[in-house]
Amino acid sequence: MKENKKTYWKGLEQLNNDPEFVKNADREFPELPSTLNEEGSASRRDFLKVMGFSLAAASLAACEAPVRKMIPYVNKPVDINPSIPNYYASTYATGGDYASIVVKTREGRPIKIDGNELSPINKGKVNAIVEGSILSLYDKERLAGPYSGGQLSDWKTVDAQAKSALASAGSVKIVSNTIISPSTMQAIQQLANANGNVEVIMYDPLSNYGITIAAETYYGAAVLPSYSFDKAKTIVSFGADFLGSWISPIEFARQYAQTRKISKEKPEMSRHYQFESTLSLAGANADYRTPIRASQSGLAVLALYNAIAKKAGAATVSAPAVEIAHLDKAAADLWASKGASLVISGSNDPNVQVVINAINELLGSNGTTVDFANPAYYRKGDDAKMNQFVTDLNAGKVGGVIFYNCNPVYDFARGAEIAAGIAKAKVSISTNGTLNETSSLVQIVAPDHHFLESWNDFEPKKGHFSLAQPTISPLFDTRQAQESFLVWAGDTTSYYDFLQNNWQGEVFTQVETGGTFQEFWDQTLYNGVLAINSTSAPLAPVGDVSAAASAVAKAYSADNSTPELVIYTKVGIGNGAYANVPWLQELSDPISKATWDNYLTVSQKWANDNGVTQSEEHTSKASITVNGKSLIVPILIQPGQAEGTFGLAVGYGRTKAGRVANGVGVNAYELLDASKGFVNFDITSGVEVSATGDSYKIARTQTHQTFMGRENVIQESVLSEYQKDASAGRSHPHIYKDGEFVKPSKISLWSGHQYSQHHWGLAIDMNSCIGCSACSVACQVENNVAVVGKQEVLNRREMAWIRIDRYYSSDAPADDLSAMEVAASNPEVTFQPMMCQQCNNAPCETVCPVAATTHSSEGLNQMTYNRCIGTRYCANNCPYKVRRFNWFKYHDNKDFAGVNVAQNDDLGKMVLNPDVTVRARGVMEKCSMCVQRIQAGKLEAKREKRKVKDGDINVACAVACPTDALVFGDMNDSNSKVSQLLKIKENTTSALKEVNEERAYHVLEEINVSPNVWYFTKIRNKDLNEA
Amino acid sequence: MLSKRSLVGVRLNFHTLAVLFFMLIGMQAFAADPSVANSDEAVAAGKTVFNANCKQCHKLDQKYTGPALRGASDRAPVETVKSFIKNSSAVIASGNAYYSNLYKEFNSLMMPAHEFLTDDDLNNLLAYIEYGDKVDPAAAAAASAGAEGGEVAEGGGIPSEYLTIILGVLVVVLLLILVVLGLIISVLTKYLKKQDLDEDDKEFVSQKTNLGKVFKSDMFVVIVTALVVALVAKTALDGLYSVGVQQGYAPEQPIAYSHALHAGTLEIECQYCHTGVEIGRSANIPSANICMNCHTHVQNVQGAEGVSPEIQKIYDAVDNNQPIEWVRVHNLPDLAYFNHSQHVVVGEVECQTCHGPIQEMEVVGQHSALTMGWCIDCHRQTEITTEGNAYYDKLVQIHSDSKDALKVKDIGGLECAKCHY
C-alpha cells in the first residue's frame, strides 16, 4: 500500500517508539487522576451517589418558571436588529502588521474578524493573530480611564497636566511602532506645531530596518519594497519566514499559494529553497530546505551572489568558501527563471540586504517580484534612531516622552535601559490601553480606544488606503490617542472630523469620483479600502555591492564552532502584543505543536551530546547566557534545527500583560543585540548553553490523537511524477473479498444515504496548506471552543475542533540515537488540517447508545449536546480522533477563569457567538461544519425564494484560510467550486459521489467510512521522491 | 369555561348592537359630498392609505380613539377635511368651529400631521371613508346572529362544572340502590330463614361474607399493588414531563399592556411592533420609540381624561432613557435554536398557531407547551409551502413520486442539527 519508502512521524518519540508514546497511543484518553474540582476527601462519585436522589428531588420541587427579563431598546437604532449580524469594514494595524478586515457584530458587539475581500493586499484573508485580536477588546486588563501618577484620574485633570508638562518639557519624543496612518501623522504634526520640539521615533519589535537601510544604500530610497511571490517561479529565502511572521505573512502566503496550486490544466508550481537555522513555517513548506548556521548565512548569500554573477557575467566578490547544500542548484534554478525569481533574507543586517538587492537586480527581479518604486509602509522602524533615543533618555537629554501604543520596555532590545531611563524624563506619557510593562512606569496614561472602537486611516502601501471605523461604543472611559494629541495641541476638533478634513484635502483630491466628498467618504468607509492607481518605473540601483560584500565577508564565518542563538517569531503569538489572548496561547504551534510556552529549540545531536532526552511532554531545562544575560528555558528537541544553533521565540515572558500571559515563557527580546546599530536577531557570538538537568513539562499536542502508524494518511509525490501521472503518490487500498481484491467502497454494511437537497463537502489541498493555523483560531472564535489551559493540554484534553497535523518524514528508520540524529537533522514536513470528516458511514453514529450523534440528510454528522450522556464511545470509535470531550465545565468556573476568559468574564463573554451553544460538562463535541452558518445561509435562500448559491455559505476555517487550501461547498451542485475541484460530474443524490480528480483521496480509505472531506495529494517540486 | 364563553358572546352581542346603532345613524345622518369619487380603484387605494395611517385610531362607522369617519366630507367642506388630515393643529388654530368642537369632544387629543400624503392619496382616502367597506345592516345582523349561533353550538355538550354535580348525583343514586339492595337481601334472608329449607340451602342462606379473607387474598394484594405502582409511576412521569414546561405562564408585566386591545380591538398588525419576526431569529419586543409612534397622541384609553398611569410608564422610560424591563413569557431553552423568520416567512405560519389567540389576551400567557414533542409533532404534520419558492424545486421534484404531501419531516425537519447546535 505504501508507495514511497519514507517514514512518517509526528514527534521524535513516535520515531523511536518511545514506551510512553506507545502506551498513550493505544488510548484515546490517558488515565489521569482528576486534579480539579475535587469535592472533599470522599470521591466525587460517592458524593454524587449519595446526593443524587435528594438533589434530583430538591431540584424537581424547586422547578418554577424563572423570571427572565427582556429589555428592548428605548430608541432602537434603525440598523441594529437583535439576532441579525451587522458587518463593518475596518482595519487591523498593530506593530507594523496590517490587514483590512470585516468585523461581524451582533447586537452591537463585535464577535468575529474576517478579512476584507475588497482589499488588494490581504484579499479577504487573515491570520491567527488577527482572528484572535478581537478578544483583546474584551480584556479585563484594559484601563477604565486615564491614569495619573498611578491613580485613576479624569480626562480634564490629565489633559491639564499633560498640556502644561509638554509645554515645559523641552524636547518631546513620541515613541511608536510603525505609524502607517497619514491622519495620525497629521495629528502628531499638530502637537509638534504647538510644542515646537517634537520628534517621532518609530521602531518595530520585529524590525526590518536592515531592508530599508539597504534600499537606501542600493536604490537611494529608504523603503520597504513590495514583494510579489505570485509572480515568482523560483523563491530562495535565507531565514525569512515569509509564511509565518516576516513583514506581511497573510499577503505573502496568499501570493505564494497561487504558485503552489497545481492541476492537470496547470501542472506547474514554483520551487522554493529555504536556508535557515530554526525550522520555520516557510522552511517547512520549502521544496529544498538546508539547515545552516546563522554565522554562515551572510556567506551563503555571498556564495549565491557569486554563483549568479558568474552566470550573468558580472563581477564576483571575494568571499570565504562555504559548503552549503542545494545552493548551486538554487542558483541554477534562479537563473533559469530569470525575471520570475525572488531572493529574500530575514536578516536585519543592512549589508546582507544590499547583497540580496544586488542578487535580485542581477536576476531582473526588481520591478517584477520586488518593487522598490511602489513601496510598502508596514515597517518604518528606525533602529538607529531608537538606539539614540535610549541613550539620550538615560543621559537625561529627553525632556518629554510619549509612548504611542507601544511597549518598548518589553519588546525592544534595550528595554531594561528604557525602564531605568523613563524616570529621567521630565514628563512621560503613554497611550496604551493597559498598564503594560511600559505604561506602568510613566506618569500619565491616556488610554487609547481599542482599534475596534477607533476611527483611523492607513496607507499600508503606496497608493493603497484603508479606513478603520468603530464597531462598538467605547467600553471604557478611553479616548482616541490622536484626539489626545489634538487636545494637547490645543485643537478641539474631534479626530473623526480631523480625519474627514484630512481626507477631503489629501485623498479626495487624488481621485475623480464625480460625486461629492460625502459620497466618496461613505463609499470608501463601506468598502474599507481605496486603491489609487499609480505605477512607477522600477528604481535603478545607485549603490554598489562590493563594500557591503566585503563587510559581510568579514562579519560572517564559515566555521564558527561556538553556539549560536536565532531569535524567531511564532505564528500564534507573533511579537507578543496579543499574548494575553488565550486563544493564541493555546494554539498549538504549527512546527513544534507546543502550547503555552516558549522554549529553546535544540538539535537532536546537541541533545544526544548533552544527555538531554525528551519524551512526550517531559523535557528538561537549559540555561542560556548571551553576553552576560541569562535565562532559564525549557528545551525542545526540534528536528531540522541546524547543528550548533538554538532557537528561542519572542512574544513570551510578559510580566504585565494580564493574567493569561503573565509568567508564560521567557522574554527573548532581552537577548537581542542592538550594538551594531540595528537590532540583530541572529546572535552568533557570546552564547553559552548548558543543560541544568531540571525537569519540565511542555504542553505539546504533537503526539495526541495519533493515527497509530497507518501511513497512507499522507499521500504525496513530486512534480515530475505528477506531470507523468496525475495520480502519483496515491495509495489505492484494496480489500480481499470472495477471491478477489475490491475497492473498500464496494464493501459496506450500510445501505447508503440519499441527500436529496444538499451534500456538504470540504476539499483540502495539502499543497496549498502552509500550516499557518488561521483556521484553528477562526474555528475557536466561531464555535465558542473552550480554552483549557496548560495543565489540561498536558492531560491531553485540548478542545480544538480543527487541528493541523504536522508530519515529519525522513528516509531513514530510527533504531538508535545516531540514526535519530540523521532522521531528525532535516526532515520533510507535511501539514494536514484534520477535523470531523463527516463520514457517510460514520463509526461514531453506530456506537452512540442514546443517538446523540446522528446523520443528517445533507451529509453532516450531527452532534446533539443536550442528548449526549458522555459515554465517549463515539470518540473511541472515531478513526480520525477528532471528537473532544468536555471533561469539565469550562464556562463560569473559577478553575478556568484564568485561561478561558471568553466563557468566564462578563466582559469576555461578549465575544461569544450567540448562535452556538456553549457546551456543558460531560458532553462530546466536534466540528459541526459550521452548521449554524449552513442553516443561516439556507434560511436566507428560502426567504428570498431562491436556491442556495455557491459561496453563500462558507465555513469559518475556509473563510480564514489565507491560501484557500480549504474549499467548502455543496457536492450536489455540479457548478460549485468544490464539485469542480473534485471533478464531480454526475448530479446524483447518492452519498457516494464519483470523484474524478486523481489527487483527491480519503484519509484511511481502507476502512470505508466514506468521509465528506477530501484531501489532495501533496506535491513537492523536487527532483526525486525522497526526504 | 362556559361563563367565559358566554361573556364573550355577550360582549360580541353588545358590539354588534353598537355597530348596528352607529351604522344606522350614519346611514341616516351622513351623506357623502358628491365631489368624492366613488370608484373601486379609488376605494382600494384609499384603503391602503387608511390601513397605513388611520387605522390605529379611527374606524369608519364607529367612534373610537378618534371619531367615526364616514360622512366626514359631509360634515365639513372637502378641502377643509383634506387640510385637517394633513395638518390638524393648523386647522384648529385657524379657528374652524366644527373641528375645534371635535377637538374638545375628543379630550383635546391632537391628530398627528400627515403632510406626506399627496392630494391623490387624500382623494382616495376620502373615497374609501365614504364608500369603502360598507356593511349592509341586515347582513351584519345575520352574520352576528350566525356568530352567536356558532358560539352556542361550540358551547354545546356538558360543561365541566356540571360534570361533578352529575357525578355526585350518580354516586348518591348508586349508594341508594346499594342500600335498597341490602334491604332486599336482609328481608329475603329473614323470610327464607323462616321457611323450611334443606341443609345445603340453609348453609347458603346463613353464610357470612368474610371481608378479611378477601383482603388477604393474593389476587387482591397483587391488584392493589399494581394499581398503586401504576398510579405513582403515572404521577411521577407526568411530573417529570412537566418539568420546565410553563404552559399557561402569564407573569405580570411592568406595564399592563393589553394585546386584546392593541391586536384584537385595534387590529394593529403583529409585525408593526414585533419588527424582527420576518427578518430574524427574535421577534423583538418593541422598543419604546415604537410605542411612541402612537402614544405621542394617544394618552389614555378609550377617550378617558388625562394620561393613563400605564402609558405614563412609556413616557418615563423615554424621558429617563431607561428601557422597560418586560418579563419574558416564552422561555425556550438555550440549547434549542428557533428562528421566527423561518416559520413566519418561509413556513407562512400564523402567529396564533403557536402563540394562541393573542388578540384576546389581556395578559399574555404561554399558549403552547413549547416542548420538543410539540415542535416535532408540528414538523411531522405540517406541509411545506413550496409554491413559488425555487429553493424547494429539487425537493418537490424528488418527492413527486410519493402520494403523500411534502412535509417538514421529509426534508430533514426532524434532524437534531436543525435546532440544536
Interface residues (C-beta under 8 A of the other chain):
Chain A: L60 C63 A65 P66 V67 R68 K69 M70 I71 P72 Y73 V74 N75 K76 N81 P82 S83 I84 S756 Q757 A852 T854 S856 S857 E858 L860 Q862 M863 T864 Y865 N866 R867 D915 V916 T917 S928 V931 Q932 Q935 K938 L939 A941 K942 R943 K945 R946 K947 V948 T989
Chain B: G239 L240 V243 G244 Q246 Y249 P251 T275 G276 I279 G280 R281 S282 N284 I285 P286 S287 A288 N289 I290 A317 V318 N321 Q322 P323 I324 E325 W326 V327 R328 N331 P333 D334 L335 Y337 N339 S341 Q342 V345 V346 G388 N389 A390 Y391 Y392 D393 K394 L395 I398 H399 I411 G412 E415 C416 A417 K418 H420 Y421
